[in-house]
Amino acid sequence: MTLSIILFVIAVVPGIILFVMTRKLDKKEKESKKILIKIALMEIPFIIAAVIAELVGEAVLQGITGEDDSNLLFIAAFCFLIIAPAEELFKFLGARVPTWKSPEFNCKFDGIVYCTTSALVFAVLENLGYVLGSQSLVTAIMRAICCIPGHFMYGVLMGVFYSRARVAMNNGDKKGKRKNIFLAILIPSLIHGLYDTLAFSFVPLAEELEYADGMYEAGLIFGLLACLGLLILVVIGTYIALFVVIIKASKSDKFIAPIYPLPKQPVAAEPVAAQPVAAQPVDTQSDYSNYSKW
């Protein structure tokens, strides 16, 4: 029972820390608790959808290739074509559905807040499944160091392009909107796919090493060391990019739409008989061209 509590804390606390950090970096205008709760609740059915998509995708890929997760090419295809795109797509939808048309989406940094919130909810729920299922302290610590920050970084990158898509929409740039929505899913998927491929390749290489000898054994050892080295570089690169991108985005945050909540408009006085009616004031705040472009 004590071990389960410790594992639960290790699985959840990194996500909470990163969420609080993002909230503090959102200096221009804090997002309401209401919209963040909407994102969190929206992500719950989407993580279920992601799991189903991965199971179906794995079965289809096995049927096409005749291979399984003991084959390195199958692992790479599974990670890049199924796991990463499915998870990043449903994390994106978890952020987009409650926020795309929200008047609260009025700053560049808001996209990062929304996407990292969705990513962290996804990551924590996924992490609980892995950690509590394994009952392994090593697994819990490794995932706290690598997986939670990894999902968070994917969310940061997703949020950058998500905000650019919103800016493009505000400026009437439909092509730019579509391009940035595509990149919001593609860029995190590529990095996610690389990380998973390297991580999942350890098991088949280690199992193969047990029965190998000679040059083949030396090749497997080299492969394991190469995977480990690349994985370390990916993790370190994730941390560096994480802080560079999110801190830069926080410092350069600007309004891209009217300030929320919208200021109340003054009530026009009743027109006096035999006097010309004054023209209604123009609401310049509805003109998005007055707000900064990316």
C-alpha positions as CSV (number, residue, x, y, z in Angstrom):
1,M,0.0,0.0,0.0
2,T,2.8,2.4,0.9
3,L,4.6,1.6,-2.4
4,S,1.5,2.4,-4.4
5,I,1.1,5.8,-2.6
6,I,4.8,6.6,-3.4
7,L,4.3,5.6,-7.0
8,F,1.2,7.6,-7.3
9,V,2.9,10.7,-6.0
10,I,5.9,10.3,-8.3
11,A,3.6,9.8,-11.3
12,V,1.5,12.9,-10.6
13,V,3.7,15.5,-9.0
14,P,5.9,16.3,-12.1
15,G,2.8,17.1,-14.1
16,I,1.6,19.4,-11.3
17,I,4.9,21.2,-11.1
18,L,5.1,21.8,-14.9
19,F,1.5,23.0,-14.9
20,V,2.2,25.5,-12.1
21,M,5.3,26.7,-13.8
22,T,3.4,27.4,-17.0
23,R,0.7,29.3,-15.1
24,K,3.4,31.5,-13.6
25,L,4.9,32.2,-17.0
26,D,1.5,33.3,-18.3
27,K,2.1,36.9,-17.2
28,K,0.1,38.9,-19.8
29,E,-3.3,37.6,-18.8
30,K,-4.0,34.5,-16.7
31,E,-6.4,31.9,-18.2
32,S,-9.6,31.2,-16.2
33,K,-9.9,28.0,-14.1
34,K,-13.1,27.3,-16.1
35,I,-11.4,26.9,-19.4
36,L,-8.6,24.9,-18.0
37,I,-11.0,22.5,-16.4
38,K,-12.8,22.2,-19.7
39,I,-9.6,21.1,-21.4
40,A,-8.8,18.6,-18.6
41,L,-12.3,17.0,-18.8
42,M,-12.2,17.0,-22.6
43,E,-8.9,15.1,-22.7
44,I,-10.3,12.2,-20.7
45,P,-12.4,10.7,-23.6
46,F,-9.6,11.7,-26.1
47,I,-7.0,9.6,-24.2
48,I,-9.4,6.6,-24.5
49,A,-9.8,7.3,-28.2
50,A,-6.0,7.4,-28.5
51,V,-5.6,4.0,-26.8
52,I,-8.2,2.5,-29.2
53,A,-6.5,4.1,-32.2
54,E,-3.2,2.6,-31.2
55,L,-4.6,-0.9,-30.6
56,V,-6.4,-0.9,-34.0
57,G,-3.4,0.7,-35.7
58,E,-1.0,-2.0,-34.2
59,A,-3.3,-4.8,-35.4
60,V,-3.5,-3.3,-38.9
61,L,0.3,-2.8,-39.1
62,Q,0.9,-6.4,-37.9
63,G,-1.5,-7.7,-40.6
64,I,0.2,-5.7,-43.3
65,T,3.8,-6.5,-42.3
66,G,3.5,-9.8,-40.6
67,E,5.9,-8.5,-37.9
68,D,5.5,-7.5,-34.3
69,D,7.4,-5.5,-31.7
70,S,10.4,-7.8,-31.8
71,N,11.3,-6.2,-35.2
72,L,13.1,-2.8,-35.2
73,L,11.5,-1.7,-38.4
74,F,8.1,-2.6,-37.1
75,I,8.8,-0.6,-33.9
76,A,9.9,2.5,-35.9
77,A,6.8,2.3,-38.2
78,F,4.5,1.8,-35.2
79,C,6.0,4.7,-33.3
80,F,6.1,7.2,-36.2
81,L,2.9,6.2,-38.0
82,I,0.6,5.2,-35.2
83,I,1.6,6.0,-31.6
84,A,3.0,9.5,-32.0
85,P,0.4,10.9,-34.5
86,A,-2.5,9.4,-32.6
87,E,-1.5,10.8,-29.2
88,E,-0.5,14.2,-30.5
89,L,-3.7,14.5,-32.6
90,F,-6.0,13.7,-29.6
91,K,-4.0,16.0,-27.3
92,F,-4.4,18.7,-29.9
93,L,-8.2,18.1,-30.1
94,G,-8.4,18.2,-26.3
95,A,-7.0,21.7,-26.4
96,R,-8.7,22.9,-29.6
97,V,-12.3,21.9,-29.0
98,P,-12.8,24.0,-25.8
99,T,-10.6,27.0,-26.8
100,W,-10.5,27.7,-30.6
101,K,-13.5,30.0,-30.5
102,S,-13.1,31.2,-26.9
103,P,-12.7,35.0,-26.3
104,E,-10.1,34.0,-23.7
105,F,-7.8,32.9,-26.5
106,N,-6.4,36.4,-27.0
107,C,-2.7,36.2,-26.3
108,K,0.2,34.3,-28.0
109,F,1.1,32.4,-24.9
110,D,-2.5,31.1,-24.4
111,G,-1.9,28.5,-27.1
112,I,1.0,27.1,-25.0
113,V,-1.1,27.1,-21.8
114,Y,-4.0,25.2,-23.5
115,C,-1.8,22.6,-25.3
116,T,0.4,21.9,-22.3
117,T,-2.6,21.5,-20.1
118,S,-4.0,18.9,-22.5
119,A,-0.6,17.3,-22.8
120,L,-0.1,17.1,-19.0
121,V,-3.5,15.6,-18.4
122,F,-2.8,13.0,-21.0
123,A,0.7,12.3,-19.7
124,V,-0.4,12.0,-16.0
125,L,-3.2,9.6,-16.8
126,E,-0.9,7.5,-19.1
127,N,1.8,7.6,-16.4
128,L,-0.5,6.3,-13.7
129,G,-1.3,3.3,-15.9
130,Y,2.3,2.5,-16.5
131,V,3.6,3.1,-13.0
132,L,0.8,1.6,-11.0
133,G,0.7,-1.4,-13.4
134,S,4.4,-2.1,-13.1
135,Q,4.7,-1.4,-9.3
136,S,8.3,-0.4,-10.1
137,L,10.0,2.5,-8.4
138,V,12.7,2.6,-11.2
139,T,9.9,2.9,-13.9
140,A,8.3,5.6,-11.9
141,I,11.5,7.7,-11.6
142,M,12.5,7.2,-15.2
143,R,9.1,8.2,-16.5
144,A,9.1,11.2,-14.2
145,I,12.4,12.4,-15.6
146,C,11.8,11.6,-19.3
147,C,8.2,11.0,-20.2
148,I,6.3,13.7,-18.4
149,P,8.7,16.5,-19.5
150,G,8.6,14.9,-23.0
151,H,4.8,15.2,-23.3
152,F,5.1,18.7,-21.8
153,M,7.6,19.7,-24.5
154,Y,5.5,18.3,-27.2
155,G,2.7,20.5,-25.8
156,V,4.9,23.6,-25.8
157,L,5.7,23.1,-29.5
158,M,2.1,22.3,-30.3
159,G,1.0,25.5,-28.5
160,V,3.4,27.7,-30.4
161,F,1.9,26.6,-33.8
162,Y,-1.6,26.6,-32.3
163,S,-1.3,30.3,-31.4
164,R,0.1,31.0,-34.9
165,A,-2.9,29.3,-36.4
166,R,-5.2,31.5,-34.3
167,V,-3.3,34.7,-35.4
168,A,-3.6,33.6,-39.0
169,M,-7.3,33.1,-38.6
170,N,-7.7,36.5,-37.0
171,N,-5.9,38.0,-39.9
172,G,-8.1,36.2,-42.5
173,D,-5.1,34.0,-43.6
174,K,-6.8,30.6,-44.2
175,K,-3.7,29.0,-45.7
176,G,-1.6,30.1,-42.8
177,K,-4.2,28.7,-40.4
178,R,-4.2,25.3,-42.0
179,K,-0.4,25.2,-42.3
180,N,0.1,26.0,-38.6
181,I,-2.6,23.5,-37.4
182,F,-0.8,20.8,-39.5
183,L,2.6,21.8,-38.0
184,A,1.1,21.8,-34.5
185,I,0.5,18.1,-34.9
186,L,3.4,17.1,-37.2
187,I,6.4,18.6,-35.3
188,P,5.5,17.1,-31.9
189,S,4.7,13.8,-33.6
190,L,8.1,13.6,-35.2
191,I,10.0,14.2,-31.9
192,H,7.6,11.9,-30.1
193,G,8.1,9.2,-32.6
194,L,11.9,9.4,-32.4
195,Y,11.8,9.2,-28.6
196,D,9.5,6.2,-28.6
197,T,11.4,4.4,-31.3
198,L,14.7,4.7,-29.3
199,A,13.0,3.7,-26.0
200,F,11.1,0.7,-27.4
201,S,14.1,-0.7,-29.3
202,F,16.0,-1.6,-26.1
203,V,13.9,-4.7,-25.3
204,P,14.2,-6.6,-28.6
205,L,18.0,-5.7,-28.8
206,A,18.5,-6.9,-25.2
207,E,16.6,-10.1,-25.8
208,E,18.5,-10.8,-29.0
209,L,21.8,-10.2,-27.2
210,E,21.1,-13.0,-24.8
211,Y,21.5,-15.6,-27.6
212,A,24.1,-13.9,-29.8
213,D,27.8,-14.3,-30.0
214,G,30.8,-13.2,-32.1
215,M,30.4,-10.2,-34.5
216,Y,26.6,-10.3,-34.1
217,E,26.9,-9.8,-30.4
218,A,29.3,-6.9,-30.9
219,G,26.8,-5.4,-33.3
220,L,23.9,-5.7,-30.9
221,I,26.0,-4.1,-28.1
222,F,26.8,-1.2,-30.4
223,G,23.1,-0.9,-31.3
224,L,22.2,-0.7,-27.6
225,L,24.8,1.9,-26.8
226,A,23.8,3.9,-29.9
227,C,20.1,3.8,-28.8
228,L,21.1,4.8,-25.3
229,G,23.3,7.7,-26.5
230,L,20.7,9.0,-28.9
231,L,17.9,8.7,-26.2
232,I,20.0,10.7,-23.8
233,L,20.6,13.4,-26.5
234,V,16.9,13.5,-27.2
235,V,16.0,13.9,-23.5
236,I,18.7,16.6,-22.9
237,G,17.6,18.4,-26.1
238,T,14.0,18.2,-24.9
239,Y,14.9,19.9,-21.6
240,I,17.0,22.6,-23.3
241,A,14.3,23.3,-26.0
242,L,11.7,23.3,-23.3
243,F,13.1,26.1,-21.3
244,V,14.4,28.2,-24.3
245,V,11.1,28.0,-26.2
246,I,8.7,28.5,-23.2
247,I,10.7,31.3,-21.6
248,K,11.1,33.2,-24.9
249,A,7.4,32.8,-25.6
250,S,6.5,34.1,-22.1
251,K,8.7,37.2,-22.6
252,S,7.4,38.0,-26.0
253,D,3.7,37.4,-25.2
254,K,1.3,39.9,-26.8
255,F,-2.4,40.3,-27.2
256,I,-3.7,39.0,-30.5
257,A,-7.4,39.7,-29.9
258,P,-9.4,42.0,-27.6
259,I,-8.7,42.0,-23.9
260,Y,-10.8,39.5,-22.0
261,P,-13.3,39.9,-20.4
262,L,-14.5,42.4,-23.0
263,P,-15.1,45.9,-21.5
264,K,-18.7,47.0,-21.2
265,Q,-19.8,49.4,-23.9
266,P,-21.4,52.6,-22.7
267,V,-25.2,52.7,-23.1
268,A,-26.1,55.2,-25.8
269,A,-28.4,58.0,-24.6
270,E,-32.0,58.1,-25.9
271,P,-32.2,60.4,-28.9
272,V,-33.9,63.8,-28.3
273,A,-36.7,64.7,-30.6
274,A,-35.9,67.2,-33.4
275,Q,-32.2,66.5,-32.8
276,P,-29.9,64.5,-35.1
277,V,-29.1,61.1,-33.8
278,A,-25.4,60.8,-32.9
279,A,-23.5,58.1,-34.9
280,Q,-22.8,54.9,-32.9
281,P,-19.1,54.6,-31.8
282,V,-17.1,52.1,-33.9
283,D,-15.8,49.1,-31.9
284,T,-12.2,49.1,-33.0
285,Q,-11.5,46.2,-30.7
286,S,-13.3,43.8,-33.0
287,D,-10.8,44.6,-35.8
288,Y,-8.1,42.0,-35.3
289,S,-5.8,43.9,-37.6
290,N,-5.2,46.3,-34.6
291,Y,-3.5,43.5,-32.7
292,S,0.0,42.2,-33.2
293,K,0.8,39.6,-35.9
294,W,3.2,36.8,-35.0
